[in-house]
Amino acid sequence: MGKKKNKRKSIWRIWAKALGEKGSKCDRESDIIAMVRSFIFLTYLTTNVAIFSGVIRHWNNNGNNGNNDIIHNEVLSQSVNYVGFINN
């Protein structure tokens, strides 16, 4: 049981050092600062995964949705009518 605890403590120390310099001379306070930094990192990671998955989802989307074509054609016809009105 002692080996698992020492290994967990060692992994935590490495992770805390990877987040940046020690936040305080007090170990308890430094651990709290490392937890806050870990939370910030996880929110950044979650946001980036959401953005990345949205990009992948819409990658090479050629407008297979019929509603987009209808809206696009309607806007296009209105702009042609407007331009035709100006030229007359």
C-alpha positions as CSV (number, residue, x, y, z in Angstrom):
1,M,0.0,0.0,0.0
2,G,2.9,2.3,0.7
3,K,4.3,2.0,-2.8
4,K,1.0,3.1,-4.4
5,K,0.9,6.2,-2.2
6,N,4.5,7.1,-2.9
7,K,3.9,6.6,-6.6
8,R,0.8,8.7,-6.6
9,K,2.6,11.4,-4.6
10,S,5.5,11.3,-7.1
11,I,3.1,11.6,-10.1
12,W,1.4,14.6,-8.4
13,R,4.7,16.3,-7.8
14,I,5.8,15.9,-11.4
15,W,2.4,17.2,-12.6
16,A,2.6,20.2,-10.3
17,K,6.1,21.0,-11.5
18,A,5.0,20.7,-15.1
19,L,2.3,23.3,-14.5
20,G,4.9,25.9,-13.5
21,E,7.0,27.2,-10.7
22,K,6.0,26.4,-7.1
23,G,3.3,28.9,-6.1
24,S,4.3,29.2,-2.5
25,K,6.9,28.1,0.1
26,C,4.1,26.2,1.9
27,D,3.5,22.8,0.4
28,R,-0.3,22.8,1.1
29,E,-0.7,26.2,-0.5
30,S,1.4,25.1,-3.5
31,D,-0.8,22.0,-3.9
32,I,-4.0,24.2,-3.9
33,I,-2.4,26.5,-6.6
34,A,-1.5,23.4,-8.6
35,M,-5.1,22.2,-8.4
36,V,-6.4,25.6,-9.6
37,R,-3.9,25.5,-12.5
38,S,-5.0,21.9,-13.3
39,F,-8.6,23.1,-13.4
40,I,-7.8,25.9,-15.8
41,F,-5.8,23.5,-18.0
42,L,-8.7,21.1,-18.1
43,T,-11.2,23.8,-19.1
44,Y,-8.8,24.9,-21.9
45,L,-8.5,21.3,-23.0
46,T,-12.3,20.7,-22.9
47,T,-12.9,23.9,-24.9
48,N,-10.3,22.9,-27.5
49,V,-11.7,19.4,-27.9
50,A,-15.2,20.9,-28.4
51,I,-13.9,23.3,-31.1
52,F,-11.8,20.6,-32.8
53,S,-14.7,18.1,-32.8
54,G,-16.9,20.8,-34.4
55,V,-14.3,21.4,-37.1
56,I,-14.0,17.7,-37.8
57,R,-17.7,17.3,-37.9
58,H,-18.2,20.0,-40.5
59,W,-15.0,19.2,-42.4
60,N,-15.7,19.0,-46.2
61,N,-19.4,19.7,-45.7
62,N,-20.6,20.5,-49.2
63,G,-24.0,21.7,-48.2
64,N,-25.8,18.4,-48.4
65,N,-28.5,19.9,-46.3
66,G,-31.4,21.0,-48.6
67,N,-32.5,23.9,-46.3
68,N,-29.2,25.7,-46.8
69,D,-29.6,25.5,-50.6
70,I,-33.1,26.9,-50.4
71,I,-32.0,29.9,-48.2
72,H,-28.9,30.5,-50.4
73,N,-31.0,30.5,-53.6
74,E,-33.6,32.9,-52.1
75,V,-30.9,35.3,-50.9
76,L,-29.2,35.1,-54.3
77,S,-32.5,35.9,-56.2
78,Q,-33.2,38.8,-53.9
79,S,-29.8,40.3,-54.5
80,V,-30.2,39.9,-58.3
81,N,-33.5,41.7,-58.1
82,Y,-32.0,44.5,-56.1
83,V,-29.0,44.9,-58.5
84,G,-31.5,44.8,-61.5
85,F,-33.5,47.5,-59.8
86,I,-30.5,49.8,-59.5
87,N,-29.4,49.2,-63.1
88,N,-32.9,50.1,-64.5
